[in-house]
Amino acid sequence: MSTSGAERERHTLVDTLRAIVLAAVIVVNMMTMAGLAYMTPELRAAMLGPFDLAAWRFITVFLEGKALAAFSFMFGLSFSLIMRRAARADGPAALMFLRRLAVLGVIGLFNAVFLFWADILMSYAALGVILPLAARLSARVLLWISGALILAGPAVLGLAGLERPKPVPKGHLDSLDAYASSSFVDTIRQNWHMVMNAAEGGDSMLVLRFFILSGLFLLGLAVGKSGLLRRLPEYRDRLLRGGVVLLALGLGLKLMPEAAGVMSVRYLNTPVMALGYLMLLAHLLQRPGAAPLHQALAPLGRMSLTAYLMSAALGQAVFYGWGLQLIGQLGTVQVAGVALGIFTVLAGFAQLWFRHFLYGPWEWVWRSLTRLEVQPLHGARQVG
């Protein structure tokens, strides 16, 4: 079933937006794979110069957590498009989606063990179970539930008296030595160690992520169900104003003093800033001059799973001991440059790949395992 020109345009915008968010995810992930996130603040201060320290602070304030939050919203939005297509096809859509989540969980486990231990796919697979049930609700009800979940995360932290959430890799100096090993077996062993111990002392972070990510999933689903994508041109100016307001509010929350009683409220900066970024990007991507950006990035957005996994493999090749052995050797700016270089390579790969194939490599594997039969890979792509 083919789609209208307007629907193809909407999908192109979503794909481009997903690719840009993926770029931020890759930058943040490379800070960990390069070893910077494993260092103590003292060691990082001794190693990095003033400019690299400023860049580290910039990434911490503007990207850390926000990239993952934005990607979580996109997951819910993409699910709304998947369910819309499934409703036009034969077969039980909810059951198919649950099988799709199960396969995604297996792919996530593969990623965590062999590529990058800080996998998000398993979390998406687990939390995504709520989406088929939530899809039966109206967009308005979903909007209220999503807002309640996002607010509940910091509220639970404050009411339960949980300690301040800390990112898992901070201070894991043993990871520097393990990933610097020339043996890939040592990489697998350390990945497994990090996965199995990720929850140790991380109760606060797990609670916060559970509520906020679930809320963002449902918010993305609500936006998809509302039909807002069809009316985006009408809201361009509102998206700009709303994005600026949310970004300013998020920064204000981030920079609030760490005083008792308001500490938990500060963690709302992550979803607020992420939504501000998405609104600003949605505004910019509708400008007349944005067509070249869509052409360059939309193909990569169509293979975001492949790009996510390949970025981890390329990160290993650059930083780990079995590769170029640069872990712990580069400053923040250099690591960001490597990350953007990897993103550029992946964008070029996507352009070449889709000249010949229907789906990205891992998207094809995911689709085939979900449908329990080998799917066609060559031919003219049809959406619907």
C-alpha positions in Angstrom: 0.0 0.0 0.0 1.5 3.3 -1.0 1.1 6.5 0.9 0.2 10.1 0.1 2.8 12.7 -0.6 1.9 14.4 2.7 2.4 11.3 4.7 5.8 10.6 3.1 6.8 14.1 4.0 5.7 13.5 7.6 7.8 10.3 7.7 10.8 12.1 6.2 10.6 14.8 8.9 10.3 12.1 11.7 13.3 10.2 10.1 15.4 13.4 10.0 14.5 14.3 13.5 15.4 10.8 14.7 18.8 11.0 12.9 19.6 14.3 14.6 18.7 12.9 18.0 20.8 9.8 17.3 23.8 12.1 16.7 23.4 13.5 20.2 23.1 9.9 21.6 26.3 8.9 19.8 28.2 11.9 21.2 27.2 11.0 24.8 27.9 7.3 24.3 31.4 8.0 22.9 32.2 10.0 26.1 31.8 6.7 28.0 33.5 4.5 25.4 36.5 6.9 25.2 37.0 6.5 29.0 36.1 10.0 30.1 33.0 9.0 31.9 34.8 6.3 33.8 37.3 8.8 35.3 36.8 10.5 38.7 36.3 14.2 38.5 39.8 14.7 39.9 41.4 12.5 37.3 39.5 14.2 34.5 40.5 17.6 35.8 44.1 16.6 35.8 44.0 15.2 32.3 41.9 17.8 30.5 42.7 21.3 29.7 40.4 24.3 30.4 38.7 24.1 27.0 38.1 20.3 27.2 36.7 20.8 30.7 34.4 23.5 29.5 33.3 21.1 26.7 32.7 18.3 29.2 30.5 20.7 31.3 28.6 21.7 28.1 27.8 18.1 27.2 26.8 17.4 30.8 24.4 20.3 30.9 23.0 20.3 27.4 23.2 16.6 26.2 23.6 14.1 29.0 20.3 12.5 29.7 18.5 14.8 27.2 19.6 12.8 24.1 18.1 9.6 25.7 15.0 11.4 26.7 14.4 12.8 23.2 15.1 9.3 21.7 12.5 7.9 24.1 9.9 10.3 22.9 10.7 9.4 19.3 10.2 5.7 20.2 6.6 6.4 21.3 6.0 8.6 18.3 7.3 5.9 16.0 5.1 3.3 17.7 2.0 5.4 16.8 3.0 5.2 13.2 3.7 1.5 13.4 0.3 0.8 14.9 -1.4 3.0 12.3 0.2 0.9 9.5 -0.6 -2.4 11.4 -4.3 -1.4 11.7 -4.4 -1.3 7.9 -2.9 -4.7 7.6 -4.1 -8.2 8.4 -3.3 -9.9 11.7 -3.3 -9.0 15.5 -1.3 -5.8 15.7 -0.8 -5.9 19.5 0.6 -9.5 19.4 2.9 -8.6 16.5 4.2 -5.6 18.4 4.9 -7.6 21.6 6.9 -10.1 19.5 8.7 -7.1 18.0 9.6 -5.9 21.5 10.8 -9.4 22.5 13.2 -9.5 19.5 14.3 -5.9 20.3 15.2 -7.1 23.8 17.3 -10.0 22.4 19.1 -7.5 20.1 19.7 -5.3 23.1 21.2 -8.1 25.1 23.6 -8.8 22.2 24.5 -5.1 22.1 25.1 -5.0 25.9 27.3 -8.1 25.9 29.3 -7.7 22.7 29.2 -4.0 21.9 28.3 -1.4 24.5 27.1 -2.4 27.9 25.1 0.8 28.5 22.3 -0.5 26.2 19.0 1.2 26.1 17.2 -1.3 23.8 16.4 -3.8 26.6 14.8 -1.0 28.6 12.8 0.1 25.6 11.7 -3.5 25.1 10.6 -3.8 28.7 8.9 -0.4 29.0 7.4 -0.7 25.6 5.0 -3.4 26.8 2.7 -0.6 28.0 2.3 0.9 24.6 -0.3 -1.6 23.0 -2.6 -1.1 26.0 -2.0 2.7 26.0 -2.8 2.8 22.3 -6.5 2.2 23.1 -6.6 5.5 25.1 -7.4 8.9 23.6 -4.6 11.4 22.9 -5.9 13.6 25.6 -5.9 10.9 28.3 -2.4 9.8 27.2 -1.2 13.4 27.6 -2.4 13.6 31.2 -1.0 10.2 32.1 2.4 11.0 30.5 2.6 14.3 32.3 1.8 12.5 35.6 4.5 9.9 35.0 7.1 12.5 34.2 6.3 14.4 37.4 6.1 11.3 39.5 9.8 10.4 39.0 11.2 13.4 40.9 8.3 13.2 43.4 9.0 9.6 44.3 12.7 10.5 44.8 11.8 13.3 47.2 9.1 11.4 49.1 11.0 8.2 49.4 14.2 10.0 50.5 16.3 8.2 48.0 19.9 9.4 47.4 20.9 11.6 44.6 20.9 9.7 41.3 24.4 9.0 39.9 25.2 8.0 36.4 26.5 4.4 36.5 29.9 4.7 34.9 31.3 7.5 37.0 34.5 6.5 38.8 34.8 3.0 37.3 38.5 3.2 36.7 38.7 -0.6 36.4 36.9 -0.2 33.1 39.7 1.8 31.6 42.1 -1.1 32.1 39.6 -3.7 31.0 38.6 -2.0 27.8 42.3 -1.1 27.0 43.0 -4.9 26.8 43.9 -6.2 23.4 41.7 -9.2 24.0 38.1 -9.0 22.9 37.3 -11.6 25.5 38.2 -9.1 28.2 35.8 -6.6 26.5 33.0 -9.1 26.7 33.8 -10.0 30.3 33.8 -6.3 31.4 30.6 -5.6 29.4 28.9 -8.5 31.3 30.3 -7.2 34.6 28.9 -3.7 33.9 25.5 -5.0 32.9 25.2 -7.3 36.0 26.3 -4.5 38.3 24.5 -1.6 36.7 21.8 -1.5 39.3 24.2 -1.6 42.2 23.8 1.7 44.1 21.7 2.9 41.2 18.2 2.6 42.7 17.5 6.3 42.4 18.6 6.5 38.7 16.4 3.4 37.9 13.4 4.9 39.5 13.8 8.2 37.8 14.4 6.6 34.4 11.4 4.3 34.8 8.9 7.1 35.3 10.4 9.7 32.9 11.1 7.2 30.0 7.6 5.7 30.4 6.1 9.2 30.4 8.0 10.2 27.3 7.0 7.0 25.5 3.3 7.8 26.2 3.8 11.5 25.3 5.2 10.5 21.9 2.3 8.1 21.4 -0.1 10.9 22.3 1.4 13.2 19.8 1.2 10.6 17.1 -2.4 9.8 17.9 -3.4 13.4 18.0 -2.7 14.0 14.3 -0.4 16.8 15.1 2.1 15.6 12.5 -0.4 16.4 9.8 -0.8 20.0 11.1 2.8 20.8 11.9 3.0 23.6 9.4 0.2 25.4 11.2 2.2 25.3 14.4 5.7 26.4 13.2 5.7 29.6 15.2 4.2 28.0 18.3 6.9 25.3 18.1 9.6 28.0 18.1 8.1 29.8 21.0 7.4 26.7 23.0 10.9 25.3 22.3 12.6 28.4 23.5 10.4 28.5 26.7 11.0 24.9 27.5 14.7 25.1 26.9 15.0 28.2 29.1 12.9 26.5 31.8 15.0 23.3 31.6 18.2 25.3 32.0 16.7 27.1 35.0 15.9 23.8 36.6 19.3 22.4 35.8 21.1 25.4 37.4 18.9 25.5 40.5 20.8 25.4 43.8 21.1 21.9 45.2 19.1 22.8 48.3 17.1 20.3 50.3 13.4 20.2 49.2 14.0 21.3 45.6 16.7 18.8 44.7 14.3 16.3 43.1 12.6 19.0 41.1 15.9 19.7 39.3 15.7 16.4 37.6 12.7 17.6 35.5 15.3 19.5 33.5 16.0 16.4 31.4 12.6 15.8 29.9 11.8 19.5 29.7 15.0 20.3 27.8 14.6 17.3 25.6 11.1 18.4 24.6 12.4 21.9 24.0 15.0 20.6 21.6 12.5 18.5 19.7 10.2 21.5 19.3 13.0 23.7 18.0 14.2 21.0 15.6 10.6 20.4 14.3 10.4 24.2 13.7 13.8 24.3 11.9 13.2 21.2 9.8 10.1 22.8 8.2 12.0 25.8 6.9 12.2 26.0 3.1 16.0 25.6 3.2 15.8 22.3 5.2 15.4 20.1 2.2 19.1 19.2 1.8 19.2 18.3 5.5 16.3 15.9 5.0 18.0 14.4 2.0 21.2 13.9 3.9 19.8 12.6 7.2 16.4 10.9 6.6 18.0 7.7 5.3 20.0 7.3 8.5 16.8 7.9 10.5 15.2 5.0 8.7 18.0 2.7 9.9 18.4 4.1 13.5 18.7 0.6 15.0 21.6 -0.3 12.6 23.2 3.1 13.3 22.9 2.7 17.1 24.6 -0.7 16.9 27.2 0.2 14.3 28.2 3.3 16.3 29.1 1.1 19.2 31.1 -1.3 17.0 33.0 1.7 15.5 33.5 3.2 18.9 35.1 0.0 20.0 37.3 0.0 16.9 38.6 3.5 17.7 38.9 3.4 21.5 39.3 -0.2 22.8 42.5 -2.2 23.1 41.7 -4.5 20.2 41.4 -1.5 17.9 43.2 1.8 17.8 43.7 1.8 21.6 42.7 5.5 22.2 40.7 4.9 25.3 41.7 7.5 27.9 44.0 9.3 25.4 41.7 11.9 23.9 40.1 15.1 25.3 36.4 16.0 25.2 36.6 18.0 22.0 38.6 15.2 20.2 36.1 12.6 21.3 33.2 14.7 20.1 35.0 15.0 16.8 35.3 11.2 16.6 31.6 10.8 17.4 30.6 13.2 14.7 33.0 11.5 12.3 31.3 8.2 13.1 27.9 9.8 12.6 29.0 11.1 9.2 30.2 7.7 8.1 26.9 6.1 9.1 25.0 8.8 7.2 27.0 8.1 4.1 26.5 4.4 4.5 22.7 4.8 4.8 22.7 6.8 1.6 24.4 4.0 -0.3 22.5 1.2 1.4 19.1 2.5 0.5 19.9 2.8 -3.1 19.7 -1.0 -3.2 17.8 -2.3 -0.2 14.4 -1.8 1.5 15.5 -1.8 5.1 18.6 -1.2 7.1 20.6 -4.4 7.9 19.5 -4.7 11.5 16.0 -3.5 10.7 15.8 -6.4 8.3 16.9 -8.9 10.9 14.5 -7.3 13.4 11.6 -7.5 10.9 12.3 -11.0 9.8 12.6 -12.4 13.4 9.4 -10.6 14.4 7.4 -12.0 11.5 9.1 -15.4 11.8 10.0 -15.5 8.1 12.7 -14.0 6.0 11.6 -10.7 4.6 12.4 -9.3 1.2 15.4 -7.0 1.2 15.5 -5.8 -2.4 12.9 -3.9 -4.4 10.9 -0.7 -4.3 10.1 0.4 -0.8 6.5 1.0 0.1 5.3 2.5 3.4 2.1 1.3 4.8 
